[in-house]
Amino acid sequence: MSPLTNEQQRSLQQVSIKKNWSNRTYIKIIRLARTIADLHGVREITDQSIWEAIKLNTGVSGRRKSSLIL
């Protein structure tokens, strides 16, 4: 059983195709969304947690590597 609803899967797949994500990135987003939902105390992965995960992922990957080194 998938942790996502059918609608969430379709939406996430569309974003994945548009942004040319690898399968690894796709799974990473789902895991991050699960963590966000847990932190919010929600049992199911919500649309909001998915979009927060996407936003967080693109924020980190959009930076240059040199800016991540302290």
Backbone as ProteinMPNN parsed JSONL, in Angstrom:
{"seq_chain_A": "MSPLTNEQQRSLQQVSIKKNWSNRTYIKIIRLARTIADLHGVREITDQSIWEAIKLNTGVSGRRKSSLIL", "coords_chain_A": {"N_chain_A": [[0.836, -1.187, 0.0], [0.536, 2.206, -0.826], [1.911, 5.179, 0.643], [0.761, 7.447, -0.257], [-2.123, 9.108, -1.633], [-4.037, 8.328, -4.601], [-4.415, 10.654, -6.12], [-2.436, 12.335, -5.044], [-0.175, 10.89, -5.826], [-0.361, 11.116, -8.638], [-0.107, 13.917, -8.948], [2.453, 14.352, -7.846], [3.998, 12.811, -9.578], [3.654, 14.252, -11.944], [4.963, 16.644, -11.299], [7.482, 15.588, -10.888], [8.169, 14.68, -13.467], [8.14, 17.105, -14.853], [10.227, 18.481, -13.569], [12.263, 16.803, -14.078], [13.18, 14.737, -12.289], [15.079, 12.177, -10.68], [14.377, 8.739, -9.83], [15.273, 8.332, -7.288], [15.223, 10.92, -6.15], [12.473, 11.359, -6.211], [11.553, 9.436, -4.343], [12.868, 10.436, -2.122], [11.509, 12.849, -1.716], [8.997, 11.875, -0.949], [9.677, 10.59, 1.455], [10.578, 12.789, 2.937], [8.222, 14.283, 3.039], [6.692, 12.557, 4.597], [8.065, 12.751, 7.023], [7.645, 15.464, 7.594], [4.848, 15.464, 7.885], [4.683, 13.815, 10.159], [5.955, 15.482, 12.037], [4.061, 17.465, 12.189], [2.154, 16.124, 13.484], [0.321, 14.586, 12.128], [-1.407, 11.814, 10.861], [-1.615, 10.81, 8.215], [0.058, 11.425, 5.064], [-0.076, 14.671, 3.991], [-1.306, 16.94, 1.44], [-0.17, 19.418, 1.831], [2.18, 18.774, 3.259], [3.585, 17.43, 1.28], [4.032, 19.476, -0.62], [5.555, 21.193, 0.945], [7.814, 19.593, 1.272], [8.716, 19.423, -1.367], [9.337, 22.101, -1.805], [11.371, 22.485, 0.117], [13.283, 20.664, -0.832], [13.904, 21.642, -3.423], [14.934, 24.064, -2.705], [17.366, 23.47, -1.427], [18.736, 21.951, -3.39], [18.916, 23.813, -5.351], [20.912, 25.529, -4.702], [24.363, 26.443, -5.007], [27.031, 24.101, -4.643], [29.272, 25.039, -3.277], [28.264, 26.945, -1.553], [27.151, 25.473, 0.432], [29.123, 24.527, 2.035], [30.612, 25.077, 5.076]], "CA_chain_A": [[0.0, 0.0, 0.0], [1.302, 3.435, -0.948], [1.595, 6.185, 1.66], [0.119, 8.575, -0.923], [-3.376, 8.851, -2.335], [-3.862, 8.297, -6.062], [-4.293, 12.047, -6.591], [-1.11, 12.81, -4.648], [0.788, 10.221, -6.697], [-0.425, 11.744, -9.966], [0.458, 15.267, -8.864], [3.887, 14.259, -7.617], [4.592, 12.31, -10.817], [3.672, 15.356, -12.903], [6.05, 17.539, -10.891], [8.711, 14.832, -11.118], [8.462, 14.712, -14.903], [8.429, 18.498, -15.22], [11.523, 18.879, -13.02], [13.223, 15.791, -14.497], [13.746, 14.107, -11.104], [15.394, 10.752, -10.694], [13.536, 7.963, -8.916], [15.826, 8.565, -5.949], [14.688, 12.197, -5.689], [11.041, 11.135, -6.004], [11.427, 8.732, -3.062], [13.339, 11.378, -1.098], [10.412, 13.786, -1.468], [7.969, 11.154, -0.178], [10.196, 10.409, 2.819], [10.582, 14.097, 3.583], [6.82, 14.616, 3.297], [6.286, 11.718, 5.736], [8.672, 13.362, 8.204], [6.932, 16.721, 7.849], [3.528, 15.095, 8.431], [4.924, 13.355, 11.523], [6.244, 16.652, 12.871], [2.797, 18.181, 12.362], [1.278, 15.254, 14.247], [-0.721, 14.094, 11.227], [-1.204, 10.387, 10.584], [-1.457, 10.611, 6.771], [0.818, 12.456, 4.347], [-1.015, 15.656, 3.45], [-0.851, 17.701, 0.271], [0.695, 20.482, 2.334], [3.504, 18.225, 3.587], [4.253, 17.13, 0.007], [4.501, 20.73, -1.217], [6.659, 21.676, 1.78], [8.972, 18.762, 0.952], [9.193, 19.854, -2.681], [9.945, 23.407, -1.614], [12.634, 22.305, 0.826], [14.229, 19.966, -1.703], [14.368, 22.518, -4.489], [15.716, 25.124, -2.083], [18.715, 22.965, -1.175], [19.393, 21.535, -4.62], [19.09, 24.972, -6.204], [22.112, 26.255, -4.29], [25.651, 25.919, -5.459], [27.655, 23.27, -3.63], [30.226, 25.804, -2.471], [27.559, 27.688, -0.525], [26.751, 24.564, 1.501], [30.29, 24.248, 2.857], [30.812, 26.137, 6.079]], "C_chain_A": [[0.881, 1.251, 0.0], [0.925, 4.416, 0.171], [0.865, 7.402, 1.08], [-1.215, 8.155, -1.522], [-3.087, 8.83, -3.835], [-3.661, 9.695, -6.633], [-2.914, 12.621, -6.249], [-0.03, 12.177, -5.521], [0.815, 10.859, -8.076], [0.215, 13.121, -9.955], [1.974, 15.231, -8.72], [4.606, 13.731, -8.858], [4.677, 13.412, -11.868], [4.808, 16.324, -12.581], [7.393, 16.874, -11.176], [9.125, 14.864, -12.585], [8.878, 16.116, -15.335], [9.826, 18.922, -14.762], [12.631, 17.868, -13.335], [13.947, 15.151, -13.311], [14.088, 12.657, -11.375], [14.419, 10.049, -9.736], [13.985, 8.185, -7.471], [15.283, 9.877, -5.351], [13.208, 12.08, -5.368], [10.796, 10.471, -4.64], [11.844, 9.642, -1.915], [12.239, 12.374, -0.723], [9.328, 13.118, -0.623], [8.423, 10.964, 1.271], [10.189, 11.723, 3.599], [9.158, 14.537, 3.929], [6.288, 13.818, 4.482], [6.813, 12.306, 7.034], [7.955, 14.646, 8.577], [5.555, 16.437, 8.446], [3.664, 14.612, 9.876], [5.157, 14.522, 12.473], [4.992, 17.488, 13.135], [1.789, 17.351, 13.152], [0.119, 14.69, 13.437], [-0.397, 12.646, 10.859], [-0.921, 10.112, 9.103], [-0.585, 11.72, 6.184], [-0.193, 13.393, 3.697], [-0.434, 16.309, 2.203], [0.132, 18.784, 0.707], [2.097, 19.946, 2.65], [4.288, 17.862, 2.321], [4.828, 18.41, -0.59], [5.613, 21.359, -0.392], [7.939, 20.906, 1.465], [9.571, 19.166, -0.392], [9.93, 21.182, -2.559], [11.302, 23.299, -0.92], [13.676, 21.649, -0.058], [14.761, 20.882, -2.788], [15.191, 23.672, -3.933], [17.156, 24.708, -1.865], [19.413, 22.636, -2.472], [19.632, 22.707, -5.565], [20.33, 25.782, -5.865], [23.356, 25.626, -4.896], [26.274, 25.135, -4.321], [28.576, 24.077, -2.713], [29.52, 26.585, -1.372], [27.104, 26.797, 0.626], [27.909, 24.228, 2.437], [30.512, 25.41, 3.807], [32.272, 26.313, 6.405]], "O_chain_A": [[1.857, 1.33, 0.746], [-0.23, 4.476, 0.592], [0.41, 8.274, 1.819], [-1.411, 6.991, -1.874], [-2.023, 9.261, -4.279], [-2.835, 9.896, -7.523], [-2.302, 13.309, -7.066], [0.923, 12.85, -5.914], [1.887, 11.116, -8.624], [0.991, 13.456, -10.85], [2.69, 15.981, -9.383], [5.718, 14.169, -9.154], [5.662, 13.496, -12.602], [5.526, 16.77, -13.475], [8.327, 17.522, -11.649], [10.299, 15.053, -12.901], [9.839, 16.292, -16.084], [10.526, 19.637, -15.479], [13.778, 18.04, -12.923], [15.173, 15.032, -13.317], [13.458, 11.999, -12.203], [13.733, 10.693, -8.942], [13.165, 8.218, -6.553], [14.928, 9.923, -4.173], [12.737, 12.632, -4.374], [9.929, 10.905, -3.881], [11.23, 9.616, -0.848], [12.065, 12.701, 0.451], [8.802, 13.724, 0.31], [7.64, 11.156, 2.202], [9.835, 11.755, 4.777], [8.924, 15.102, 4.997], [5.517, 14.343, 5.285], [6.096, 12.356, 8.033], [7.686, 14.889, 9.754], [5.143, 17.095, 9.402], [2.846, 14.966, 10.724], [4.62, 14.548, 13.58], [4.878, 18.139, 14.173], [0.693, 17.824, 13.455], [-0.932, 14.357, 13.985], [0.754, 12.308, 10.58], [-0.08, 9.273, 8.777], [-0.501, 12.816, 6.739], [-1.062, 12.955, 2.943], [0.768, 16.24, 1.947], [1.135, 19.034, 0.039], [3.092, 20.6, 2.337], [5.513, 17.975, 2.294], [5.982, 18.431, -1.018], [6.516, 21.988, -0.944], [9.02, 21.492, 1.397], [10.791, 19.24, -0.536], [11.004, 21.367, -3.133], [12.266, 23.949, -1.326], [14.842, 22.043, -0.033], [15.965, 20.893, -3.045], [16.058, 24.202, -4.628], [18.073, 25.499, -2.089], [20.575, 23.001, -2.651], [20.453, 22.613, -6.477], [20.755, 26.628, -6.652], [23.384, 24.445, -5.243], [26.07, 25.469, -3.154], [28.644, 23.819, -1.511], [30.132, 26.865, -0.341], [26.714, 27.3, 1.68], [27.686, 23.697, 3.525], [30.588, 26.568, 3.398], [32.622, 27.16, 7.227]]}, "name": "protein", "num_of_chains": 1, "seq": "MSPLTNEQQRSLQQVSIKKNWSNRTYIKIIRLARTIADLHGVREITDQSIWEAIKLNTGVSGRRKSSLIL"}
